[in-house]
Amino acid sequence: MALLVVHGAPSAEEGAIVGKRVKASMAIAIELSDHQAQALSEAASRLQVPEAELAAAAVRDLLAHQSADFDAAAQRVLEKNQELYRRLA
């Protein structure tokens, strides 16, 4: 198992204030299998970028291009479990 830590821009405490907004970020740790870590390493090497940069770019891309299928599936799950969520609240 490999552990990859991905850092974004400075945290809210360290962040830059843009207008009246604070530019915040997040650091995450991702556990990868040895096979996944090797694939990430090879792809980063091919693209000549650090592994953490490649992983962060992949997450940003995923978030920017969420598929309509994912959104529809998430909506179905939320609707299906709406009564359960209401009772748990």
N, CA, C and O atoms as a GROMACS GRO file, in nm:
protein
  356
    1MET      N    1   0.085  -0.117   0.000
    1MET     CA    2   0.000   0.000   0.000
    1MET      C    3   0.090   0.124   0.000
    1MET      O    4   0.190   0.129   0.072
    2ALA      N    5   0.053   0.220  -0.079
    2ALA     CA    6   0.126   0.346  -0.085
    2ALA      C    7   0.034   0.458  -0.036
    2ALA      O    8  -0.087   0.451  -0.054
    3LEU      N    9   0.092   0.559   0.025
    3LEU     CA   10   0.016   0.673   0.072
    3LEU      C   11   0.067   0.796   0.000
    3LEU      O   12   0.186   0.825   0.002
    4LEU      N   13  -0.023   0.869  -0.064
    4LEU     CA   14   0.011   0.991  -0.136
    4LEU      C   15  -0.059   1.106  -0.068
    4LEU      O   16  -0.180   1.101  -0.045
    5VAL      N   17   0.015   1.210  -0.034
    5VAL     CA   18  -0.043   1.329   0.027
    5VAL      C   19  -0.046   1.438  -0.078
    5VAL      O   20   0.057   1.470  -0.138
    6VAL      N   21  -0.162   1.495  -0.100
    6VAL     CA   22  -0.182   1.598  -0.202
    6VAL      C   23  -0.218   1.727  -0.131
    6VAL      O   24  -0.313   1.732  -0.054
    7HIS      N   25  -0.142   1.831  -0.157
    7HIS     CA   26  -0.168   1.963  -0.098
    7HIS      C   27  -0.220   2.056  -0.206
    7HIS      O   28  -0.175   2.052  -0.320
    8GLY      N   29  -0.314   2.138  -0.170
    8GLY     CA   30  -0.365   2.240  -0.261
    8GLY      C   31  -0.295   2.371  -0.235
    8GLY      O   32  -0.179   2.374  -0.194
    9ALA      N   33  -0.364   2.478  -0.260
    9ALA     CA   34  -0.312   2.611  -0.232
    9ALA      C   35  -0.304   2.629  -0.081
    9ALA      O   36  -0.343   2.538  -0.008
   10PRO      N   37  -0.256   2.741  -0.031
   10PRO     CA   38  -0.246   2.761   0.114
   10PRO      C   39  -0.380   2.741   0.183
   10PRO      O   40  -0.486   2.764   0.124
   11SER      N   41  -0.376   2.698   0.310
   11SER     CA   42  -0.499   2.678   0.386
   11SER      C   43  -0.564   2.813   0.415
   11SER      O   44  -0.505   2.918   0.388
   12ALA      N   45  -0.684   2.809   0.470
   12ALA     CA   46  -0.756   2.934   0.499
   12ALA      C   47  -0.675   3.022   0.593
   12ALA      O   48  -0.673   3.144   0.577
   13GLU      N   49  -0.607   2.961   0.691
   13GLU     CA   50  -0.527   3.038   0.784
   13GLU      C   51  -0.408   3.103   0.713
   13GLU      O   52  -0.366   3.214   0.748
   14GLU      N   53  -0.353   3.034   0.615
   14GLU     CA   54  -0.238   3.084   0.541
   14GLU      C   55  -0.279   3.151   0.412
   14GLU      O   56  -0.197   3.213   0.344
   15GLY      N   57  -0.411   3.140   0.377
   15GLY     CA   58  -0.459   3.178   0.244
   15GLY      C   59  -0.450   3.325   0.215
   15GLY      O   60  -0.434   3.409   0.304
   16ALA      N   61  -0.460   3.353   0.089
   16ALA     CA   62  -0.459   3.491   0.043
   16ALA      C   63  -0.602   3.542   0.044
   16ALA      O   64  -0.694   3.470   0.007
   17ILE      N   65  -0.620   3.665   0.084
   17ILE     CA   66  -0.753   3.724   0.080
   17ILE      C   67  -0.772   3.789  -0.056
   17ILE      O   68  -0.695   3.875  -0.096
   18VAL      N   69  -0.876   3.746  -0.125
   18VAL     CA   70  -0.906   3.797  -0.258
   18VAL      C   71  -1.038   3.872  -0.246
   18VAL      O   72  -1.143   3.810  -0.229
   19GLY      N   73  -1.033   4.005  -0.256
   19GLY     CA   74  -1.153   4.084  -0.230
   19GLY      C   75  -1.189   4.064  -0.085
   19GLY      O   76  -1.110   4.096   0.004
   20LYS      N   77  -1.308   4.010  -0.060
   20LYS     CA   78  -1.349   3.981   0.077
   20LYS      C   79  -1.353   3.831   0.102
   20LYS      O   80  -1.394   3.785   0.208
   21ARG      N   81  -1.310   3.754   0.003
   21ARG     CA   82  -1.311   3.609   0.017
   21ARG      C   83  -1.172   3.560   0.054
   21ARG      O   84  -1.072   3.618   0.012
   22VAL      N   85  -1.166   3.454   0.134
   22VAL     CA   86  -1.039   3.391   0.165
   22VAL      C   87  -1.024   3.272   0.073
   22VAL      O   88  -1.113   3.187   0.066
   23LYS      N   89  -0.914   3.266   0.005
   23LYS     CA   90  -0.888   3.153  -0.084
   23LYS      C   91  -0.838   3.038   0.002
   23LYS      O   92  -0.728   3.043   0.056
   24ALA      N   93  -0.919   2.933   0.015
   24ALA     CA   94  -0.887   2.820   0.102
   24ALA      C   95  -0.853   2.698   0.018
   24ALA      O   96  -0.880   2.693  -0.102
   25SER      N   97  -0.794   2.600   0.083
   25SER     CA   98  -0.761   2.476   0.014
   25SER      C   99  -0.770   2.359   0.110
   25SER      O  100  -0.813   2.375   0.225
   26MET      N  101  -0.730   2.244   0.064
   26MET     CA  102  -0.738   2.122   0.141
   26MET      C  103  -0.619   2.034   0.109
   26MET      O  104  -0.572   2.031  -0.005
   27ALA      N  105  -0.570   1.964   0.208
   27ALA     CA  106  -0.468   1.863   0.186
   27ALA      C  107  -0.533   1.728   0.216
   27ALA      O  108  -0.602   1.714   0.317
   28ILE      N  109  -0.511   1.630   0.131
   28ILE     CA  110  -0.569   1.498   0.154
   28ILE      C  111  -0.462   1.391   0.140
   28ILE      O  112  -0.361   1.410   0.072
   29ALA      N  113  -0.485   1.280   0.206
   29ALA     CA  114  -0.398   1.164   0.193
   29ALA      C  115  -0.478   1.056   0.121
   29ALA      O  116  -0.593   1.031   0.155
   30ILE      N  117  -0.417   0.993   0.023
   30ILE     CA  118  -0.485   0.892  -0.058
   30ILE      C  119  -0.407   0.761  -0.047
   30ILE      O  120  -0.287   0.757  -0.073
   31GLU      N  121  -0.477   0.655  -0.008
   31GLU     CA  122  -0.414   0.524  -0.006
   31GLU      C  123  -0.430   0.460  -0.142
   31GLU      O  124  -0.541   0.451  -0.194
   32LEU      N  125  -0.320   0.416  -0.199
   32LEU     CA  126  -0.320   0.349  -0.328
   32LEU      C  127  -0.258   0.210  -0.313
   32LEU      O  128  -0.169   0.190  -0.232
   33SER      N  129  -0.307   0.116  -0.392
   33SER     CA  130  -0.242  -0.015  -0.396
   33SER      C  131  -0.105   0.005  -0.461
   33SER      O  132  -0.079   0.108  -0.523
   34ASP      N  133  -0.020  -0.093  -0.446
   34ASP     CA  134   0.112  -0.083  -0.509
   34ASP      C  135   0.098  -0.066  -0.661
   34ASP      O  136   0.173   0.009  -0.722
   35HIS      N  137   0.003  -0.137  -0.719
   35HIS     CA  138  -0.020  -0.128  -0.864
   35HIS      C  139  -0.065   0.014  -0.902
   35HIS      O  140  -0.015   0.070  -1.000
   36GLN      N  141  -0.159   0.071  -0.826
   36GLN     CA  142  -0.206   0.205  -0.854
   36GLN      C  143  -0.095   0.308  -0.836
   36GLN      O  144  -0.083   0.401  -0.916
   37ALA      N  145  -0.015   0.292  -0.731
   37ALA     CA  146   0.096   0.384  -0.707
   37ALA      C  147   0.196   0.378  -0.821
   37ALA      O  148   0.248   0.481  -0.864
   38GLN      N  149   0.223   0.259  -0.869
   38GLN     CA  150   0.316   0.243  -0.982
   38GLN      C  151   0.260   0.309  -1.108
   38GLN      O  152   0.333   0.375  -1.182
   39ALA      N  153   0.132   0.290  -1.133
   39ALA     CA  154   0.069   0.350  -1.250
   39ALA      C  155   0.072   0.503  -1.241
   39ALA      O  156   0.100   0.570  -1.340
   40LEU      N  157   0.045   0.557  -1.123
   40LEU     CA  158   0.052   0.702  -1.103
   40LEU      C  159   0.193   0.752  -1.126
   40LEU      O  160   0.214   0.854  -1.192
   41SER      N  161   0.289   0.681  -1.071
   41SER     CA  162   0.429   0.720  -1.086
   41SER      C  163   0.472   0.721  -1.232
   41SER      O  164   0.539   0.813  -1.278
   42GLU      N  165   0.432   0.618  -1.306
   42GLU     CA  166   0.466   0.609  -1.448
   42GLU      C  167   0.400   0.721  -1.528
   42GLU      O  168   0.463   0.781  -1.615
   43ALA      N  169   0.273   0.749  -1.500
   43ALA     CA  170   0.203   0.855  -1.571
   43ALA      C  171   0.266   0.991  -1.540
   43ALA      O  172   0.284   1.073  -1.630
   44ALA      N  173   0.299   1.015  -1.414
   44ALA     CA  174   0.361   1.142  -1.376
   44ALA      C  175   0.497   1.157  -1.443
   44ALA      O  176   0.534   1.266  -1.486
   45SER      N  177   0.571   1.048  -1.451
   45SER     CA  178   0.702   1.051  -1.516
   45SER      C  179   0.688   1.083  -1.664
   45SER      O  180   0.762   1.165  -1.718
   46ARG      N  181   0.592   1.017  -1.730
   46ARG     CA  182   0.566   1.043  -1.872
   46ARG      C  183   0.531   1.189  -1.898
   46ARG      O  184   0.576   1.249  -1.996
   47LEU      N  185   0.451   1.246  -1.808
   47LEU     CA  186   0.404   1.384  -1.824
   47LEU      C  187   0.501   1.486  -1.764
   47LEU      O  188   0.483   1.607  -1.778
   48GLN      N  189   0.603   1.435  -1.698
   48GLN     CA  190   0.706   1.518  -1.635
   48GLN      C  191   0.648   1.616  -1.533
   48GLN      O  192   0.679   1.735  -1.533
   49VAL      N  193   0.561   1.562  -1.446
   49VAL     CA  194   0.504   1.639  -1.336
   49VAL      C  195   0.515   1.556  -1.208
   49VAL      O  196   0.522   1.434  -1.214
   50PRO      N  197   0.517   1.622  -1.093
   50PRO     CA  198   0.518   1.546  -0.967
   50PRO      C  199   0.390   1.463  -0.952
   50PRO      O  200   0.284   1.502  -0.999
   51GLU      N  201   0.401   1.351  -0.885
   51GLU     CA  202   0.287   1.262  -0.865
   51GLU      C  203   0.171   1.334  -0.797
   51GLU      O  204   0.056   1.319  -0.837
   52ALA      N  205   0.202   1.412  -0.694
   52ALA     CA  206   0.097   1.484  -0.620
   52ALA      C  207   0.025   1.584  -0.710
   52ALA      O  208  -0.096   1.602  -0.699
   53GLU      N  209   0.098   1.649  -0.799
   53GLU     CA  210   0.036   1.743  -0.893
   53GLU      C  211  -0.059   1.671  -0.987
   53GLU      O  212  -0.169   1.719  -1.015
   54LEU      N  213  -0.017   1.555  -1.036
   54LEU     CA  214  -0.102   1.478  -1.127
   54LEU      C  215  -0.229   1.431  -1.055
   54LEU      O  216  -0.338   1.439  -1.112
   55ALA      N  217  -0.215   1.383  -0.932
   55ALA     CA  218  -0.332   1.338  -0.856
   55ALA      C  219  -0.426   1.455  -0.829
   55ALA      O  220  -0.548   1.439  -0.841
   56ALA      N  221  -0.373   1.572  -0.793
   56ALA     CA  222  -0.456   1.689  -0.768
   56ALA      C  223  -0.528   1.731  -0.895
   56ALA      O  224  -0.646   1.767  -0.891
   57ALA      N  225  -0.459   1.727  -1.008
   57ALA     CA  226  -0.520   1.764  -1.136
   57ALA      C  227  -0.634   1.668  -1.170
   57ALA      O  228  -0.738   1.710  -1.222
   58ALA      N  229  -0.615   1.539  -1.142
   58ALA     CA  230  -0.719   1.440  -1.170
   58ALA      C  231  -0.843   1.466  -1.085
   58ALA      O  232  -0.955   1.454  -1.135
   59VAL      N  233  -0.825   1.502  -0.959
   59VAL     CA  234  -0.939   1.531  -0.872
   59VAL      C  235  -1.010   1.658  -0.921
   59VAL      O  236  -1.133   1.660  -0.929
   60ARG      N  237  -0.933   1.762  -0.953
   60ARG     CA  238  -0.994   1.885  -1.004
   60ARG      C  239  -1.074   1.857  -1.132
   60ARG      O  240  -1.184   1.909  -1.149
   61ASP      N  241  -1.019   1.776  -1.221
   61ASP     CA  242  -1.088   1.742  -1.345
   61ASP      C  243  -1.217   1.665  -1.318
   61ASP      O  244  -1.320   1.693  -1.379
   62LEU      N  245  -1.211   1.570  -1.227
   62LEU     CA  246  -1.330   1.492  -1.192
   62LEU      C  247  -1.439   1.583  -1.138
   62LEU      O  248  -1.555   1.570  -1.177
   63LEU      N  249  -1.403   1.674  -1.050
   63LEU     CA  250  -1.501   1.764  -0.991
   63LEU      C  251  -1.558   1.862  -1.094
   63LEU      O  252  -1.675   1.900  -1.086
   64ALA      N  253  -1.477   1.903  -1.188
   64ALA     CA  254  -1.521   1.998  -1.289
   64ALA      C  255  -1.609   1.933  -1.396
   64ALA      O  256  -1.688   2.002  -1.460
   65HIS      N  257  -1.596   1.803  -1.414
   65HIS     CA  258  -1.668   1.735  -1.522
   65HIS      C  259  -1.754   1.620  -1.473
   65HIS      O  260  -1.760   1.515  -1.537
   66GLN      N  261  -1.819   1.639  -1.358
   66GLN     CA  262  -1.907   1.534  -1.309
   66GLN      C  263  -2.009   1.501  -1.416
   66GLN      O  264  -2.067   1.589  -1.479
   67SER      N  265  -2.031   1.375  -1.434
   67SER     CA  266  -2.123   1.333  -1.540
   67SER      C  267  -2.268   1.347  -1.497
   67SER      O  268  -2.301   1.344  -1.379
   68ALA      N  269  -2.352   1.363  -1.594
   68ALA     CA  270  -2.496   1.370  -1.570
   68ALA      C  271  -2.544   1.238  -1.510
   68ALA      O  272  -2.637   1.237  -1.430
   69ASP      N  273  -2.482   1.127  -1.550
   69ASP     CA  274  -2.520   0.996  -1.495
   69ASP      C  275  -2.497   0.992  -1.345
   69ASP      O  276  -2.581   0.943  -1.270
   70PHE      N  277  -2.381   1.044  -1.301
   70PHE     CA  278  -2.351   1.046  -1.158
   70PHE      C  279  -2.452   1.130  -1.084
   70PHE      O  280  -2.505   1.089  -0.981
   71ASP      N  281  -2.480   1.250  -1.137
   71ASP     CA  282  -2.576   1.340  -1.073
   71ASP      C  283  -2.714   1.275  -1.064
   71ASP      O  284  -2.780   1.287  -0.961
   72ALA      N  285  -2.756   1.208  -1.169
   72ALA     CA  286  -2.887   1.142  -1.170
   72ALA      C  287  -2.890   1.027  -1.069
   72ALA      O  288  -2.989   1.010  -0.998
   73ALA      N  289  -2.784   0.949  -1.062
   73ALA     CA  290  -2.778   0.838  -0.965
   73ALA      C  291  -2.780   0.892  -0.823
   73ALA      O  292  -2.849   0.837  -0.737
   74ALA      N  293  -2.704   0.996  -0.797
   74ALA     CA  294  -2.701   1.056  -0.663
   74ALA      C  295  -2.840   1.107  -0.625
   74ALA      O  296  -2.884   1.089  -0.512
   75GLN      N  297  -2.908   1.171  -0.719
   75GLN     CA  298  -3.042   1.222  -0.694
   75GLN      C  299  -3.140   1.108  -0.663
   75GLN      O  300  -3.222   1.121  -0.573
   76ARG      N  301  -3.130   0.996  -0.737
   76ARG     CA  302  -3.218   0.881  -0.710
   76ARG      C  303  -3.194   0.826  -0.570
   76ARG      O  304  -3.290   0.792  -0.500
   77VAL      N  305  -3.069   0.817  -0.528
   77VAL     CA  306  -3.037   0.766  -0.394
   77VAL      C  307  -3.092   0.860  -0.288
   77VAL      O  308  -3.151   0.816  -0.190
   78LEU      N  309  -3.074   0.989  -0.308
   78LEU     CA  310  -3.126   1.087  -0.211
   78LEU      C  311  -3.277   1.079  -0.201
   78LEU      O  312  -3.332   1.082  -0.091
   79GLU      N  313  -3.346   1.069  -0.315
   79GLU     CA  314  -3.491   1.060  -0.314
   79GLU      C  315  -3.538   0.930  -0.250
   79GLU      O  316  -3.635   0.930  -0.174
   80LYS      N  317  -3.470   0.821  -0.282
   80LYS     CA  318  -3.507   0.690  -0.228
   80LYS      C  319  -3.496   0.688  -0.077
   80LYS      O  320  -3.579   0.627  -0.009
   81ASN      N  321  -3.394   0.753  -0.023
   81ASN     CA  322  -3.368   0.750   0.121
   81ASN      C  323  -3.416   0.875   0.194
   81ASN      O  324  -3.380   0.896   0.310
   82GLN      N  325  -3.497   0.957   0.129
   82GLN     CA  326  -3.542   1.083   0.187
   82GLN      C  327  -3.611   1.063   0.321
   82GLN      O  328  -3.583   1.137   0.416
   83GLU      N  329  -3.699   0.966   0.332
   83GLU     CA  330  -3.771   0.942   0.457
   83GLU      C  331  -3.674   0.899   0.567
   83GLU      O  332  -3.685   0.945   0.681
   84LEU      N  333  -3.580   0.814   0.534
   84LEU     CA  334  -3.480   0.770   0.632
   84LEU      C  335  -3.399   0.890   0.682
   84LEU      O  336  -3.377   0.905   0.802
   85TYR      N  337  -3.355   0.973   0.590
   85TYR     CA  338  -3.277   1.092   0.629
   85TYR      C  339  -3.359   1.184   0.718
   85TYR      O  340  -3.307   1.243   0.813
   86ARG      N  341  -3.489   1.198   0.688
   86ARG     CA  342  -3.577   1.283   0.768
   86ARG      C  343  -3.587   1.230   0.911
   86ARG      O  344  -3.580   1.306   1.007
   87ARG      N  345  -3.602   1.098   0.924
   87ARG     CA  346  -3.615   1.038   1.057
   87ARG      C  347  -3.484   1.047   1.137
   87ARG      O  348  -3.485   1.060   1.259
   88LEU      N  349  -3.372   1.039   1.066
   88LEU     CA  350  -3.242   1.045   1.134
   88LEU      C  351  -3.203   1.187   1.174
   88LEU      O  352  -3.120   1.206   1.262
   89ALA      N  353  -3.264   1.286   1.111
   89ALA     CA  354  -3.227   1.426   1.139
   89ALA      C  355  -3.272   1.472   1.276
   89ALA      O  356  -3.248   1.587   1.313
   0.00000   0.00000   0.00000
